[in-house]
Amino acid sequence: MRVMGLDVGSKTVGVAISDAMGWTAQGIETIKIDEDRNMFGFKRIGELIKEYEVSKIVVGLPKNMNNTIGPRAEASKSYAETLESKFKLPVEMWDERLTTMAAERVLLEADLSRSKRKKIIDKMAAVMILQGYLDRQTNL
């Protein structure tokens, strides 16, 4: 059972996939999207679902620090609903507060240049979202 983790932004979607046992998350790619032109990367996500035999999707929910839902979280929820109806797979939301900041810190510690960090930050955030979800499932 492989799980796909997604970090949905306004310009990109970071993608991570679990190993077959559902223990570890690996970053796969960053998909460019354009909300203004209704290009959301669903075709590529469908290809990855087939390629990796994904059985569940986890979408990061960017709640505000006071636990409220803002415009980005609403957009992520809408994206998740579309995924669920389009691919007929269970989709779960996962609180992703601070994952992008944590990913940025890891990449800074790895001494990557700003341009390299920018290219992989969303993929790294997707890994952190998915790994958090997988760790929680293991501890249930």
C-alpha positions as MATLAB code, in Angstrom:
seq = 'MRVMGLDVGSKTVGVAISDAMGWTAQGIETIKIDEDRNMFGFKRIGELIKEYEVSKIVVGLPKNMNNTIGPRAEASKSYAETLESKFKLPVEMWDERLTTMAAERVLLEADLSRSKRKKIIDKMAAVMILQGYLDRQTNL';
ca = [
       0.000    0.000    0.000;
       1.722    3.155   -1.183;
       0.584    6.550    0.002;
       1.086    9.789   -1.925;
       1.750   13.006   -0.026;
       1.065   16.394   -1.603;
       2.095   19.902   -0.595;
      -0.309   22.069   -2.607;
       0.704   25.669   -3.251;
      -0.554   28.317   -5.636;
       2.234   27.707   -8.179;
       3.486   24.181   -7.452;
       2.515   20.850   -5.929;
       5.258   18.954   -4.123;
       4.888   15.167   -4.439;
       6.167   12.410   -2.149;
       5.478    8.664   -2.219;
       5.791    6.128    0.574;
       7.718    2.892    0.261;
       5.623   -0.268   -0.267;
       5.506   -0.940    3.484;
       4.251    2.555    4.273;
       7.189    3.396    6.533;
       9.209    6.058    4.722;
       8.455    8.959    2.409;
      10.557    9.853   -0.626;
      10.319   13.062   -2.612;
       9.364   12.428   -6.226;
       8.938   15.758   -7.988;
       7.449   19.227   -7.996;
       4.593   19.806  -10.425;
       4.091   23.326  -11.760;
       0.486   24.519  -11.622;
      -1.312   27.741  -12.531;
      -4.506   28.440  -10.597;
      -5.348   31.417  -12.823;
      -5.333   29.224  -15.943;
      -7.052   26.236  -14.253;
      -3.968   24.046  -14.662;
      -3.731   21.942  -11.499;
      -1.418   19.084  -12.453;
      -4.085   16.381  -12.200;
      -2.869   14.607  -15.342;
       0.642   14.186  -13.903;
      -0.713   13.172  -10.509;
      -2.808   10.489  -12.257;
       0.308    9.200  -14.024;
       2.175    8.989  -10.710;
      -0.769    7.226   -9.030;
      -0.630    4.518  -11.710;
       3.160    4.300  -11.795;
       3.501    3.881   -8.019;
       0.217    1.998   -7.462;
      -0.973    4.566   -4.920;
      -3.894    3.509   -2.716;
      -4.305    6.691   -0.629;
      -3.445   10.389   -0.892;
      -2.526   12.738    1.949;
      -2.835   16.470    1.270;
      -1.212   19.035    3.530;
      -3.665   21.393    5.245;
      -1.945   24.737    5.905;
      -3.864   25.865    8.980;
      -3.104   29.199   10.590;
      -1.118   29.063   13.813;
      -4.315   29.767   15.796;
      -5.875   26.627   14.235;
      -8.187   28.545   11.879;
      -8.660   27.809    8.191;
      -7.557   30.549    5.789;
      -7.748   30.916    1.992;
      -4.775   28.584    1.302;
      -6.275   25.861    3.490;
      -9.634   26.264    1.720;
      -7.837   25.893   -1.623;
      -6.079   22.746   -0.363;
      -9.383   21.266    0.817;
     -10.956   21.974   -2.566;
      -7.933   20.377   -4.295;
      -8.303   17.291   -2.071;
     -12.017   16.981   -2.893;
     -11.235   17.137   -6.608;
      -8.530   14.463   -6.222;
     -10.948   12.172   -4.394;
     -13.654   12.449   -7.038;
     -11.245   12.311   -9.994;
      -9.166    9.313   -8.880;
     -11.656    7.459   -6.623;
      -9.043    7.097   -3.865;
      -9.333    8.011   -0.191;
      -7.847   11.446    0.479;
      -6.925   12.615    3.961;
      -5.934   16.084    5.095;
      -2.846   16.436    7.308;
      -2.013   19.493    9.392;
       1.099   20.874    7.747;
       1.812   23.880    9.946;
       5.508   24.720    9.886;
       6.483   21.968    7.396;
       7.718   24.449    4.790;
       9.758   26.253    7.445;
      11.169   22.928    8.665;
      11.996   21.913    5.086;
      13.714   25.268    4.537;
      15.786   24.737    7.702;
      16.889   21.266    6.565;
      17.892   22.613    3.163;
      19.770   25.528    4.740;
      21.651   23.106    6.969;
      22.526   21.124    3.844;
      24.084   24.381    2.568;
      22.056   24.468   -0.640;
      21.960   27.696   -2.609;
      18.754   29.736   -2.674;
      18.021   28.719   -6.278;
      18.435   25.008   -5.486;
      16.290   25.335   -2.337;
      13.550   27.042   -4.328;
      13.450   24.131   -6.786;
      12.988   21.420   -4.146;
      11.334   23.091   -1.146;
       7.810   21.922   -2.067;
       8.955   18.363   -2.684;
      10.733   18.382    0.692;
       7.602   19.779    2.388;
       5.579   16.946    0.785;
       8.052   14.448    2.269;
       7.605   15.994    5.718;
       3.802   15.957    5.410;
       3.778   12.325    4.311;
       6.375   11.187    6.851;
       4.389   12.827    9.655;
       1.275   11.007    8.479;
       3.092    7.650    8.170;
       4.677    8.016   11.613;
       1.271    8.728   13.126;
      -0.225    5.625   11.475;
       2.600    3.476   12.868;
       1.926    4.757   16.385;
      -1.821    4.101   16.360;
];
